[in-house]
Amino acid sequence: MTLYFATVLPGLEHVLENEVRAKLADASLQRSERGKVFFRTSLPLKALMELRTADNLYQQIRRFRVGPHKIHLAEIERVLYELDLSLELVQTSGFIRFKVNASRAGKHTYSRFDAAEAAAAGIARRNPRLRLDPTGGHEIEFRLDLQEEEAVFSLRLTDAGFRYRHAQRSFTQAALRPSVAHALVWLSDPRAEDVVIDPCCGSGTILSERLAYPYCQIEGGDVSEAAVEASRENIGLHERLKLRRWDARRLPVDAGYADVIVTNLPFGRQISADEYIPQLYRDVFKEMKRVLNDEGRMLCLTDADAALRSAADHLQLSCSEIAAIHLKGLHPTLYRLWKA
């Protein structure tokens, strides 16, 4: 059973834990800390790549103790020198470029850059085929996380394309990161019989994530024609998927049509004036309540908490807070709503 950890947006750790349990049959969750979930599994990397709430995946190689002073940098170099990294290296001839990224939290008298340099020195001394490349070009990336006097050394398994699904995307203003959009989708309990609507679809990230699971029908729209065009470009053609320009306050669908509504509500930089939000939310929620069937469920993301709760109370919608997250300097909350 190999020990891995996945990074995740702070606040969504419990969502990723749930996804690990559901998707990795033999997984054993070890622990979670801010922005990380540790687990063991014997499944291949391909299976781990299905964890769509994760931003990146790492294989933990070594956990060790290290002191807080500059003299202890030699201990970091020594531990990394003693590691046998042959199983982590690509079995090819010639040199392999590598880099070490480090993070540090605690009262250390050295910087994270000092720690990364010490780790790289140990790795290079033990493994002559590995060459440190300070220009940024590399085939292998290691990570060293220092938390007070504990260090975790790991190998990065995913590249920057993992969190963006290895796709060229057009982004509209305030577009969601795919892993965050997936958290909304996952918490909506996706089912094969679902009729799903995103009334404020933007560039279509939530719709793209919902397409990863079976569905009956998916519809999305936005008041912005540019956003709808971006969605079409990003998503492409899919059976039983419909995209169109609409006003979320006047949806062109029948009452009781939807089983699930999942959306990133307009908030923050998406809205020109804060005083407009309360009335907007009342109008949008009134329409979402109309098109949602009696057993339906809604998942919404916003940082306009008071406006959401006021609109829910006014329309007699039950509401519960699922997660408070940290996103690009904002602190939006993920809510589940349903008909009272």
C-alpha positions as CSV (number, residue, x, y, z in Angstrom):
1,M,0.0,0.0,0.0
2,T,1.7,3.2,-1.2
3,L,1.3,6.4,0.8
4,Y,0.0,9.4,-1.2
5,F,-1.4,12.8,-0.6
6,A,-3.5,15.1,-2.7
7,T,-3.6,18.8,-2.4
8,V,-7.0,20.5,-2.4
9,L,-8.5,23.9,-1.9
10,P,-8.7,24.6,1.9
11,G,-12.2,23.9,3.1
12,L,-12.8,21.0,0.7
13,E,-10.7,18.4,2.5
14,H,-13.8,16.5,3.6
15,V,-15.2,16.5,0.0
16,L,-12.0,14.9,-1.3
17,E,-12.0,12.4,1.6
18,N,-15.5,11.3,0.5
19,E,-14.3,11.0,-3.1
20,V,-11.3,8.9,-2.1
21,R,-13.6,6.5,-0.2
22,A,-16.0,6.2,-3.1
23,K,-13.5,5.9,-6.0
24,L,-10.6,4.0,-4.5
25,A,-11.9,0.6,-3.3
26,D,-8.9,-0.3,-1.1
27,A,-8.0,3.2,0.1
28,S,-7.1,3.8,3.7
29,L,-7.4,7.4,4.8
30,Q,-4.5,8.4,7.0
31,R,-5.1,12.0,8.0
32,S,-6.0,15.4,6.7
33,E,-4.6,18.8,7.3
34,R,-5.2,22.2,5.7
35,G,-5.2,21.7,2.0
36,K,-4.0,18.1,2.0
37,V,-5.5,14.6,2.3
38,F,-3.2,11.6,3.0
39,F,-4.2,8.1,2.0
40,R,-2.8,4.6,1.2
41,T,-3.8,2.5,-1.8
42,S,-2.4,-0.3,-4.0
43,L,-4.2,0.9,-7.0
44,P,-2.3,2.3,-10.0
45,L,-1.8,6.0,-10.7
46,K,-4.5,5.9,-13.4
47,A,-7.1,5.2,-10.7
48,L,-5.9,8.2,-8.6
49,M,-6.3,10.5,-11.6
50,E,-10.1,10.1,-11.2
51,L,-9.9,12.2,-8.0
52,R,-11.3,15.4,-9.6
53,T,-11.5,17.5,-6.4
54,A,-7.7,17.2,-6.0
55,D,-5.5,19.9,-7.5
56,N,-2.3,17.7,-7.5
57,L,-1.2,14.3,-6.4
58,Y,2.0,13.3,-4.6
59,Q,3.7,10.1,-3.5
60,Q,5.1,10.5,0.0
61,I,8.7,9.2,0.1
62,R,9.9,10.1,3.6
63,R,8.7,11.8,6.8
64,F,11.5,12.9,9.2
65,R,12.3,15.3,12.0
66,V,14.4,18.4,11.4
67,G,15.6,21.2,13.6
68,P,14.6,24.9,13.3
69,H,18.1,26.5,12.9
70,K,20.4,26.9,9.9
71,I,22.8,24.3,11.3
72,H,20.0,21.8,10.8
73,L,20.0,22.3,7.0
74,A,22.8,19.8,7.0
75,E,20.4,17.2,8.4
76,I,18.0,17.8,5.5
77,E,20.9,17.3,3.1
78,R,22.0,14.1,4.9
79,V,18.5,12.5,5.0
80,L,17.9,13.2,1.3
81,Y,21.4,11.8,0.4
82,E,20.6,8.6,2.2
83,L,17.3,8.0,0.3
84,D,17.3,5.5,-2.6
85,L,15.3,7.2,-5.3
86,S,15.9,4.6,-8.0
87,L,12.3,3.5,-8.0
88,E,11.1,7.1,-8.6
89,L,13.5,7.8,-11.5
90,V,12.6,7.3,-15.1
91,Q,14.5,4.3,-16.4
92,T,16.3,6.1,-19.3
93,S,19.9,6.8,-20.1
94,G,21.4,10.2,-19.8
95,F,20.8,13.0,-17.3
96,I,17.4,13.8,-15.8
97,R,16.6,17.4,-14.7
98,F,14.9,17.9,-11.4
99,K,13.7,20.6,-9.1
100,V,12.7,20.8,-5.4
101,N,9.8,23.0,-4.2
102,A,9.7,23.7,-0.5
103,S,7.2,25.2,1.9
104,R,7.8,26.2,5.5
105,A,5.5,26.9,8.5
106,G,7.0,27.5,11.9
107,K,9.8,29.3,13.7
108,H,12.8,28.5,11.5
109,T,15.9,30.6,11.1
110,Y,16.2,29.5,7.5
111,S,14.0,30.1,4.5
112,R,12.1,27.6,2.4
113,F,14.6,28.4,-0.4
114,D,17.4,27.4,1.9
115,A,15.6,24.1,2.7
116,A,15.0,23.4,-1.0
117,E,18.7,24.0,-1.8
118,A,19.8,21.6,1.0
119,A,17.5,18.9,-0.2
120,A,18.6,19.4,-3.8
121,A,22.3,19.1,-2.8
122,G,21.6,15.8,-1.0
123,I,19.7,14.4,-4.0
124,A,22.3,15.4,-6.5
125,R,25.2,13.9,-4.4
126,R,23.5,10.5,-4.2
127,N,22.1,10.4,-7.7
128,P,24.7,11.6,-10.3
129,R,22.2,11.2,-13.1
130,L,19.9,13.8,-11.6
131,R,20.8,17.4,-12.5
132,L,19.3,20.4,-10.8
133,D,17.9,22.8,-13.3
134,P,17.4,26.3,-11.8
135,T,15.8,27.6,-15.1
136,G,12.5,25.8,-14.4
137,G,12.9,23.0,-17.0
138,H,12.6,19.6,-15.4
139,E,11.4,16.1,-15.8
140,I,11.0,15.3,-12.1
141,E,9.7,17.6,-9.3
142,F,10.2,16.8,-5.6
143,R,8.4,18.6,-2.7
144,L,9.6,19.3,0.8
145,D,7.1,20.5,3.3
146,L,8.3,21.7,6.7
147,Q,5.8,22.1,9.5
148,E,7.6,23.2,12.7
149,E,10.1,20.3,13.2
150,E,8.5,17.8,10.9
151,A,9.4,17.4,7.3
152,V,7.6,15.5,4.5
153,F,9.5,14.7,1.3
154,S,7.4,13.6,-1.7
155,L,7.4,13.2,-5.5
156,R,4.9,15.1,-7.6
157,L,2.9,12.8,-9.8
158,T,0.8,15.4,-11.7
159,D,1.6,18.4,-13.8
160,A,-0.1,21.8,-14.1
161,G,-2.5,20.4,-16.7
162,F,-4.1,17.9,-14.2
163,R,-6.2,20.5,-12.4
164,Y,-7.3,22.0,-15.7
165,R,-8.1,18.6,-17.3
166,H,-5.3,18.9,-19.8
167,A,-7.5,21.1,-22.0
168,Q,-7.2,24.5,-23.6
169,R,-10.0,26.6,-22.0
170,S,-11.6,29.9,-22.6
171,F,-12.2,31.6,-19.2
172,T,-14.8,34.2,-18.4
173,Q,-14.6,36.7,-15.5
174,A,-14.5,34.9,-12.1
175,A,-14.5,31.4,-13.7
176,L,-14.2,28.5,-11.3
177,R,-11.2,26.2,-11.0
178,P,-12.4,22.8,-12.3
179,S,-11.6,21.1,-8.9
180,V,-13.9,23.5,-7.1
181,A,-16.6,23.0,-9.7
182,H,-16.3,19.3,-9.2
183,A,-16.7,19.7,-5.5
184,L,-20.2,21.2,-6.2
185,V,-21.0,18.5,-8.6
186,W,-19.9,15.7,-6.2
187,L,-21.9,17.2,-3.3
188,S,-25.0,17.2,-5.6
189,D,-24.9,13.4,-5.4
190,P,-24.8,12.9,-9.2
191,R,-27.2,10.2,-10.5
192,A,-27.9,8.7,-14.0
193,E,-31.5,9.9,-13.9
194,D,-30.7,13.5,-13.2
195,V,-32.0,16.5,-15.2
196,V,-29.4,19.1,-14.3
197,I,-29.4,22.9,-14.8
198,D,-26.8,25.5,-14.2
199,P,-28.6,28.9,-14.6
200,C,-25.4,31.0,-14.3
201,C,-23.0,28.7,-16.3
202,G,-20.3,31.3,-17.2
203,S,-17.6,29.4,-19.2
204,G,-19.2,26.1,-18.4
205,T,-16.8,24.6,-15.8
206,I,-19.6,23.1,-13.7
207,L,-21.3,21.6,-16.7
208,S,-17.9,20.1,-17.8
209,E,-17.5,18.5,-14.5
210,R,-21.0,17.1,-14.4
211,L,-20.4,15.5,-17.8
212,A,-17.9,13.2,-16.1
213,Y,-20.9,11.2,-14.6
214,P,-24.0,9.7,-16.1
215,Y,-27.0,12.0,-16.6
216,C,-30.4,12.2,-18.3
217,Q,-30.3,15.8,-19.5
218,I,-28.0,18.8,-18.8
219,E,-28.9,22.4,-19.6
220,G,-26.9,25.6,-19.0
221,G,-27.1,29.2,-19.8
222,D,-25.9,32.7,-19.0
223,V,-27.1,36.2,-19.5
224,S,-23.8,36.9,-21.3
225,E,-23.6,35.7,-24.9
226,A,-19.8,35.7,-24.6
227,A,-20.0,33.3,-21.7
228,V,-22.3,31.0,-23.6
229,E,-19.9,31.0,-26.5
230,A,-17.1,30.2,-24.2
231,S,-19.1,27.3,-22.8
232,R,-19.7,25.9,-26.2
233,E,-16.0,26.2,-27.1
234,N,-14.9,24.5,-23.8
235,I,-17.5,21.8,-23.7
236,G,-18.1,20.9,-27.3
237,L,-21.1,18.8,-28.5
238,H,-22.6,16.1,-26.2
239,E,-25.8,14.1,-26.4
240,R,-28.6,15.5,-24.2
241,L,-26.7,18.7,-23.5
242,K,-28.2,22.1,-24.3
243,L,-26.5,25.5,-24.0
244,R,-28.3,28.8,-24.6
245,R,-28.4,32.5,-23.6
246,W,-31.0,33.2,-21.0
247,D,-31.7,35.4,-17.9
248,A,-31.5,33.3,-14.7
249,R,-34.5,35.3,-13.4
250,R,-36.7,34.0,-16.3
251,L,-35.6,30.5,-17.3
252,P,-37.2,29.1,-20.4
253,V,-38.0,25.7,-18.8
254,D,-41.1,24.2,-17.3
255,A,-42.0,24.2,-13.6
256,G,-40.7,21.1,-11.8
257,Y,-38.4,20.2,-14.7
258,A,-35.0,19.9,-12.9
259,D,-33.8,17.3,-10.4
260,V,-30.6,19.2,-9.6
261,I,-29.4,22.8,-9.9
262,V,-25.7,23.4,-9.4
263,T,-24.3,27.0,-9.9
264,N,-21.7,29.5,-9.0
265,L,-23.9,32.5,-8.2
266,P,-22.8,36.0,-9.2
267,F,-20.8,37.6,-6.4
268,G,-17.7,39.7,-5.7
269,R,-16.1,40.9,-8.9
270,Q,-18.9,39.4,-11.0
271,I,-21.3,42.1,-9.7
272,S,-20.9,45.8,-10.2
273,A,-22.7,46.9,-7.0
274,D,-23.2,45.0,-3.8
275,E,-26.6,46.6,-3.1
276,Y,-27.9,44.8,-6.2
277,I,-27.2,41.3,-4.9
278,P,-30.1,40.9,-2.4
279,Q,-32.8,41.6,-5.0
280,L,-31.0,39.6,-7.7
281,Y,-30.8,36.6,-5.4
282,R,-34.5,36.8,-4.6
283,D,-35.4,36.9,-8.3
284,V,-33.0,34.0,-9.2
285,F,-34.0,31.8,-6.3
286,K,-37.7,32.3,-7.0
287,E,-37.1,31.0,-10.5
288,M,-34.8,28.2,-9.4
289,K,-37.5,27.1,-6.9
290,R,-40.1,27.1,-9.7
291,V,-38.1,24.9,-12.1
292,L,-36.9,22.5,-9.3
293,N,-39.1,19.5,-8.6
294,D,-40.3,18.8,-5.1
295,E,-37.6,16.3,-4.4
296,G,-34.9,18.3,-6.1
297,R,-31.7,19.7,-4.6
298,M,-29.6,22.9,-5.2
299,L,-25.9,23.5,-4.7
300,C,-24.8,27.1,-4.8
301,L,-21.5,28.9,-4.2
302,T,-21.3,32.6,-3.1
303,D,-19.7,34.9,-0.6
304,A,-22.9,37.0,-0.3
305,D,-24.1,34.9,2.7
306,A,-26.6,37.3,4.1
307,A,-28.2,37.8,0.7
308,L,-28.5,34.0,0.1
309,R,-30.0,33.3,3.5
310,S,-32.4,36.2,3.2
311,A,-33.6,35.0,-0.3
312,A,-33.9,31.4,1.0
313,D,-36.0,32.5,4.0
314,H,-38.2,34.7,1.9
315,L,-38.9,31.8,-0.5
316,Q,-39.2,29.2,2.2
317,L,-36.2,27.2,1.0
318,S,-34.3,25.1,3.5
319,C,-30.6,25.9,3.6
320,S,-27.5,24.4,5.1
321,E,-23.8,25.4,4.9
322,I,-21.6,22.7,3.5
323,A,-18.1,24.2,3.3
324,A,-16.4,27.6,3.6
325,I,-13.5,27.8,1.2
326,H,-10.5,30.1,0.4
327,L,-10.5,31.1,-3.2
328,K,-8.3,33.8,-4.8
329,G,-8.5,36.1,-1.8
330,L,-12.2,35.5,-1.4
331,H,-14.0,33.4,1.2
332,P,-17.1,32.0,-0.5
333,T,-19.4,29.3,1.1
334,L,-21.0,26.3,-0.5
335,Y,-24.6,25.9,0.3
336,R,-27.2,23.1,-0.2
337,L,-30.8,24.2,-0.6
338,W,-34.1,22.4,-1.0
339,K,-37.8,23.0,-0.9
340,A,-39.0,23.2,2.7
